[in-house]
Amino acid sequence: MPGFIQDKLEIKFLILYIAARVEEPAPFDAILDLTLCDDAIDYFDFSECLADLVRTEHLTLSGSGLYAITDKGRRNGTACESSLPYSVRQRCDKNLEEWNRKLRRRRQVQASVEERPNGTYTLRLQLTDDKGGVMDLKLMMVDRAQAKAAAKRFREAPEKYYSQIIQLFLTEGQ
């Protein structure tokens, strides 16, 4: 099925539409994935358009490789977004919803490992929701591999571990 985006100007409108709706600055690959919601867009046109938007100060590119929309980009994007086909905007909105959900999840579930002066490690597990902190737990771990494995498991199912910890505290006689 051919796409609805017809030229590079429309690709730029689409990139601005996306950049205005991501919840935080995004890397090249994320902007690319979100922009490829239309079959008529190819990698090379996308790359050229993205670079043009940075050059014209519609987007910024941080030293860590993250793209963010500027006030100029937001103004111009808002003025032009109605020219994007409705079906393309719908697909973008659906993809953006999923992307932003993953970003929120990543912010809500944190696990870090820090070496202590004595050679052991501190594993810090944090879980938040829209209202604030739910859990902030620090554990001593004997080695880095063990701490990293525990951090990975926590990131995969934080609610499960939170529930089990609460259950331990609420269960009498154990």
C-alpha positions in Angstrom: 0.0 0.0 0.0 1.5 3.4 -1.0 1.9 6.0 1.7 0.2 9.3 2.1 3.3 11.5 2.6 4.2 13.0 -0.7 7.3 15.1 -0.3 10.1 16.2 2.1 8.1 19.1 3.4 5.4 16.7 4.6 8.1 14.5 6.2 9.3 17.6 8.1 5.7 18.3 9.3 5.5 14.8 10.4 8.7 14.9 12.3 7.6 18.1 14.1 4.3 16.5 14.9 6.1 13.6 16.5 8.7 15.8 18.3 6.0 17.9 19.8 4.3 14.9 21.3 7.1 12.8 22.7 7.3 13.3 26.5 11.1 13.8 26.5 13.9 14.3 24.1 14.3 11.2 21.9 17.2 9.5 20.1 17.5 9.2 16.3 16.2 5.6 16.2 13.1 6.5 18.1 12.2 9.5 15.9 12.9 7.3 12.9 10.7 4.4 14.1 7.9 6.9 14.9 8.2 8.6 11.6 8.1 5.4 9.5 4.4 5.1 10.2 3.8 5.9 6.5 5.0 3.6 3.8 6.2 6.4 1.5 8.9 7.6 3.8 12.4 6.2 3.4 15.5 6.3 5.6 17.5 8.7 3.5 14.7 11.3 3.1 14.0 11.1 6.8 17.7 11.6 7.7 17.9 14.6 5.4 14.8 16.2 6.8 15.8 15.6 10.4 19.2 17.3 9.7 17.4 20.2 8.0 15.1 20.7 11.0 18.2 20.9 13.3 20.0 23.2 11.0 16.9 25.5 10.8 16.6 25.4 14.6 13.2 23.7 14.6 14.8 20.9 16.6 17.9 20.7 18.8 20.3 17.8 19.0 22.0 17.3 22.4 25.6 16.1 22.9 24.1 12.8 24.0 22.2 12.4 20.6 18.7 13.3 21.7 16.4 15.4 19.6 14.0 17.9 21.1 11.6 20.4 19.6 12.2 24.1 20.0 9.6 26.8 20.4 10.1 27.7 16.8 9.5 24.1 15.8 6.4 23.8 18.0 4.9 27.0 16.5 5.6 26.0 12.9 4.6 22.4 13.5 1.3 23.4 15.1 0.5 25.7 12.1 1.2 22.9 9.6 0.0 19.7 11.3 -3.5 19.9 9.8 -1.9 19.4 6.4 -0.9 15.8 7.5 -3.3 13.1 6.4 -5.7 12.1 9.2 -4.8 8.5 8.9 -1.1 9.2 9.3 -1.8 11.3 12.4 -3.9 8.5 13.8 -1.1 6.0 13.3 1.4 8.4 14.8 -0.8 9.0 17.8 -1.1 5.3 18.4 2.7 4.8 18.2 3.4 7.8 20.3 1.0 6.6 23.0 3.0 3.3 23.2 6.4 5.2 23.1 5.3 7.6 25.9 4.0 4.8 28.0 7.4 3.1 27.8 9.1 6.3 28.8 6.8 6.8 31.8 7.5 3.2 32.8 11.2 3.7 32.6 11.0 6.7 34.8 8.7 4.9 37.3 10.9 1.8 37.6 14.6 2.5 38.6 17.3 0.1 39.6 20.9 1.0 40.0 24.1 -0.6 41.2 26.9 1.3 43.0 30.2 0.0 44.4 30.9 0.5 48.0 34.4 1.3 49.4 34.6 -2.2 51.0 34.1 -4.0 47.7 30.5 -4.9 48.1 27.6 -3.2 46.1 24.5 -1.3 46.9 21.5 -2.2 44.8 18.9 0.6 44.8 15.4 -0.3 43.7 12.8 2.5 43.2 9.2 2.4 42.2 7.1 5.5 41.7 3.6 6.3 40.4 1.8 9.5 39.4 1.6 10.6 43.0 5.2 10.0 44.0 7.4 7.4 45.6 6.0 3.9 46.2 9.2 2.1 47.2 12.8 3.1 47.7 14.9 0.1 48.8 18.7 -0.2 49.2 20.2 -3.7 49.6 23.8 -4.7 50.1 25.0 -7.2 47.4 28.2 -9.2 47.5 29.1 -8.9 43.9 28.3 -6.8 40.8 26.9 -9.7 38.7 24.5 -10.6 41.5 23.4 -6.9 41.9 23.0 -6.5 38.1 20.9 -9.7 37.8 18.6 -8.5 40.7 18.3 -5.1 39.1 17.3 -6.7 35.8 14.7 -8.9 37.4 13.2 -5.9 39.4 12.9 -3.8 36.2 11.0 -6.7 34.5 8.4 -7.1 37.3 8.6 -4.4 39.9 5.0 -4.7 41.1 5.5 -8.4 41.8 8.5 -7.7 44.0 6.7 -4.8 45.7 3.7 -7.0 46.5 5.9 -9.8 47.9 7.8 -7.3 50.2 4.5 -5.9 51.5 3.2 -9.4 52.0 6.2 -10.3 54.0 5.6 -7.4 56.4 1.9 -8.1 56.7 2.2 -11.8 57.3 2.4 -12.7 61.0 4.3 -15.6 62.5 7.0 -16.0 59.9 
